[in-house]
Amino acid sequence: MAYNSPFGDENAQSYAYSGQNRIQQQQAEVNEVVGIMKDNVARVLERDQRLSDLDHRADELQVHSREFESISRSIQRKYFWRNMKVGNHSCHFFKTTNFNAT
């Protein structure tokens, strides 16, 4: 390899080695960054999956809460009218019963 170094022939090999060493260091840094980026992408995908699962569970919870609300209103109405009937019968009983013990 014909390499003209400003430092002479002695230093030409060390200068070329130094350049090669810097390339290897840069490549090592690039490989490290690539590894970090792959890890970050994997984390983002996991987070996306967890958020999707959470969104699905929230939708199911909302459906179940609406069902619960509907059923509880139905039961509330049922017992309201049941209590009204009992109340009316007892009012009728007290109106028609004579409590005078004479």
C-alpha positions as CSV (number, residue, x, y, z in Angstrom):
1,M,0.0,0.0,0.0
2,A,1.5,3.3,-1.0
3,Y,0.7,5.7,1.8
4,N,2.3,9.1,2.1
5,S,2.4,10.2,5.6
6,P,3.5,13.7,6.5
7,F,5.6,12.1,9.4
8,G,7.7,9.8,7.2
9,D,7.7,6.1,6.5
10,E,8.2,5.1,10.1
11,N,5.1,6.7,11.3
12,A,3.0,5.7,8.3
13,Q,2.1,2.4,9.7
14,S,1.3,3.8,13.2
15,Y,-0.9,6.5,11.5
16,A,-2.7,3.9,9.4
17,Y,-3.2,1.7,12.6
18,S,-4.5,4.7,14.5
19,G,-7.0,5.4,11.7
20,Q,-8.1,1.8,11.7
21,N,-8.4,1.8,15.5
22,R,-10.6,4.9,15.3
23,I,-12.8,3.1,12.7
24,Q,-13.1,0.1,15.0
25,Q,-14.0,2.4,18.0
26,Q,-16.6,4.1,15.9
27,Q,-18.0,0.8,14.7
28,A,-18.2,-0.4,18.4
29,E,-20.1,2.7,19.3
30,V,-22.4,2.3,16.4
31,N,-23.0,-1.3,17.4
32,E,-23.8,-0.2,21.0
33,V,-26.2,2.4,19.7
34,V,-27.9,-0.2,17.5
35,G,-28.3,-2.5,20.5
36,I,-29.8,0.3,22.6
37,M,-32.2,1.3,19.7
38,K,-33.3,-2.4,19.3
39,D,-33.9,-2.5,23.1
40,N,-35.9,0.7,22.9
41,V,-38.0,-0.5,20.0
42,A,-38.8,-3.8,21.9
43,R,-39.8,-1.7,25.0
44,V,-42.0,0.5,22.9
45,L,-43.7,-2.5,21.3
46,E,-44.3,-4.1,24.8
47,R,-45.7,-0.8,26.0
48,D,-48.0,-0.6,23.1
49,Q,-49.3,-4.1,23.8
50,R,-49.8,-3.3,27.4
51,L,-51.7,-0.1,26.5
52,S,-53.8,-2.0,24.0
53,D,-54.7,-4.6,26.7
54,L,-55.5,-1.8,29.2
55,D,-57.7,-0.1,26.7
56,H,-59.6,-3.4,26.0
57,R,-60.0,-4.0,29.8
58,A,-61.3,-0.4,30.2
59,D,-63.9,-1.0,27.5
60,E,-65.0,-4.2,29.1
61,L,-65.3,-2.5,32.5
62,Q,-67.4,0.3,31.0
63,V,-69.8,-2.3,29.5
64,H,-70.0,-4.2,32.8
65,S,-70.6,-0.9,34.7
66,R,-73.5,0.0,32.4
67,E,-75.0,-3.5,32.9
68,F,-74.6,-3.1,36.6
69,E,-76.3,0.3,36.5
70,S,-79.2,-1.0,34.5
71,I,-79.7,-4.0,36.7
72,S,-79.5,-1.9,39.9
73,R,-82.0,0.6,38.6
74,S,-84.4,-2.3,37.8
75,I,-84.0,-3.8,41.3
76,Q,-84.5,-0.3,42.8
77,R,-87.8,0.2,40.9
78,K,-88.9,-3.3,41.8
79,Y,-88.4,-2.8,45.5
80,F,-89.8,0.7,45.4
81,W,-93.1,-0.6,44.0
82,R,-93.1,-3.5,46.4
83,N,-92.6,-1.1,49.3
84,M,-95.4,1.1,48.0
85,K,-97.8,-1.8,47.8
86,V,-97.0,-2.8,51.4
87,G,-97.3,0.8,52.5
88,N,-100.7,1.2,50.8
89,H,-102.0,-2.0,52.4
90,S,-100.8,-0.9,55.9
91,C,-102.4,2.5,55.3
92,H,-105.6,0.9,54.3
93,F,-105.5,-1.4,57.3
94,F,-105.1,1.5,59.7
95,K,-107.9,3.4,58.0
96,T,-110.4,0.6,58.2
97,T,-109.5,-0.7,61.7
98,N,-111.2,0.8,64.6
99,F,-108.8,0.9,67.6
100,N,-111.4,2.3,70.0
101,A,-111.7,-0.3,72.8
102,T,-115.0,1.0,74.2
